[in-house]
Amino acid sequence: MTPSSLTMPPCSPTSSLTASNPQATSVHGYLNMRELPIDMPLLDWNHWLPTLSPVDYTLNFFAPAQSNSPFVMSWSQRYQDILTHLQNNFSRYLNKPIGTRPDGQPLTSSDFKTEQDAWATGALTPLPQFAANVTTDQQKAELIYSLAQWRMVRVWELQQRFGLDTMGQTIFTNMGSSTNNRIEPLTWSNAFAFDLAPKALHTEDGTAKDANGNKILSQGVPLGNSWAGNQYLDDEWYWMQLILNPGNGKGSGNVPVDWGYIPDVVARTGQVTGESQWLRLVALIIKGSQERDNGIGYVMSTPWDGADPGWNPYRVDYLFTLFYWLNVGQDEVNSQVKAQVIDAMIQSWLAKNEEYTVSQWFTPWQSPQAQQWDPSMNPNALPTFYATNFESQVYTWLSMAKQAGVSDQTLIRVVKWLQTMWPRVNWAIVALQPEKLGPDRKQVPQIPVQTASQ
């Protein structure tokens, strides 16, 4: 596989996404992002290559990292270390090791994946020092980007040299506690594409930092020759991450994909180009929900899996996005078809949520870690319009659903489930009479306490 072969022709895949074909949007299904046609060209090989050589524009690229820790390496050292292990200890390096960590917890991933994660961590693989002739903010931003490109190309080299694209089962099997097999037939095992986006590099907001934690830039600058080009690079590299490694059912927190963060980046391409990206948002939400359908419930059952390894609508199946970006940009589908697609998406979301009892939803809330992640996740909570916790996200999009054309039948089903989850709220008014919520939708309709307890 070469990077240039990943460019896809335009397509309008709406015919299979309506409520009459719920399997197309099913959380339990499988959407292959490599095979999904999109109307945005992806970067060819020449645009993967660095424009500034890290060797020429840094002072210590090959030098050992200034640290006594054996885990801290320079960028060149990190690449050479991974290469050496693949050459000399291939099977052991790729497989998840058997045993426990010093703290008694199970080892969570192969050394190969762990070392790639270290390459994405500034404290373990710090940026090299820039040469004296790199002076302007634009030069510095371009060099930061070129370093990330160099890493991407080197990993591509390793993938091809050692045939790693087909080794997902070896690398990801038994990682963490997830049980459903979500491992991709062709996959990488890092987040380096995501980390190449100017937004992730913090060049566009000017907050990129050096190895000592000092700001590198005096202000945000665009990559891609303009702010429109910068938006393209954000979108392109985030989408490339979905193709190369969407998580393989093993993602946690925001790695390798920040599912709550990426939709707005994709949608803003519609603002820049005037062409709606709504269908790509649909695909993104479907894939994110499938990634978290990995055999783990709402809150993790093991402490080493991170904050949200399993089904967590707070992070995935982010339906609000479909309503927020509903009419941005020139569209290839009409409002009636969009309503059918949203209806099908809601049905899939509801079917997955109904797999868990109310007790299963709220019992994990008692753990300190769960309270830290979503402290409002309890049956007595009241939603807030446009807030990010689960019940507020639902409140927000549900108040928009009727106007968007979602069927009353589907809305009534959603209301019935929500009434068992947060009984203080009159969800029927939210769904079927949203005009009663007030112009700012902050008038949350409540059921009297005595009625809710009967």
Sequence and secondary structure as in RCSB ss.txt:
>XXXX:A:sequence
MTPSSLTMPPCSPTSSLTASNPQATSVHGYLNMRELPIDMPLLDWNHWLPTLSPVDYTLNFFAPAQSNSPFVMSW
SQRYQDILTHLQNNFSRYLNKPIGTRPDGQPLTSSDFKTEQDAWATGALTPLPQFAANVTTDQQKAELIYSLAQW
RMVRVWELQQRFGLDTMGQTIFTNMGSSTNNRIEPLTWSNAFAFDLAPKALHTEDGTAKDANGNKILSQGVPLGN
SWAGNQYLDDEWYWMQLILNPGNGKGSGNVPVDWGYIPDVVARTGQVTGESQWLRLVALIIKGSQERDNGIGYVM
STPWDGADPGWNPYRVDYLFTLFYWLNVGQDEVNSQVKAQVIDAMIQSWLAKNEEYTVSQWFTPWQSPQAQQWDP
SMNPNALPTFYATNFESQVYTWLSMAKQAGVSDQTLIRVVKWLQTMWPRVNWAIVALQPEKLGPDRKQVPQIPVQ
TASQ
>XXXX:A:secstr
  GGGG      TTTTSSTT GGGG TTS   TTT   SS    GGGTS SS HHHHBSSSSS  S S TT   H
HHHHHHHHHHHHHSHHHHHS  SSB TTS B  S HHHHHHHHHT TTTS    B TT  SHHHHHHHHHHHHHH
HHHHHHHHHHHTTGGG HHHHHTT TT  S    SS   S TTGGGSHHHHTTTTT  B TTS B  SS   STT
SHHHHHHHHHHHHHHHHHH S TT  BTTBS  TTTHHHHHHHHHHHHSB  HHHHHHHHHHHHHHH SS  SS 
SSTTS S  S  TTTSS THHHHHTTT SB SS HHHHHHHHHHHHHHHHHHHTTS HHHHHGGGGSHHHHHH T
T STT    TT SSHHHHHHHHHHHHHHHT  HHHHHHHHHHHHHH TTB HHHHHH GGGG TTS    B  HH
HHT 
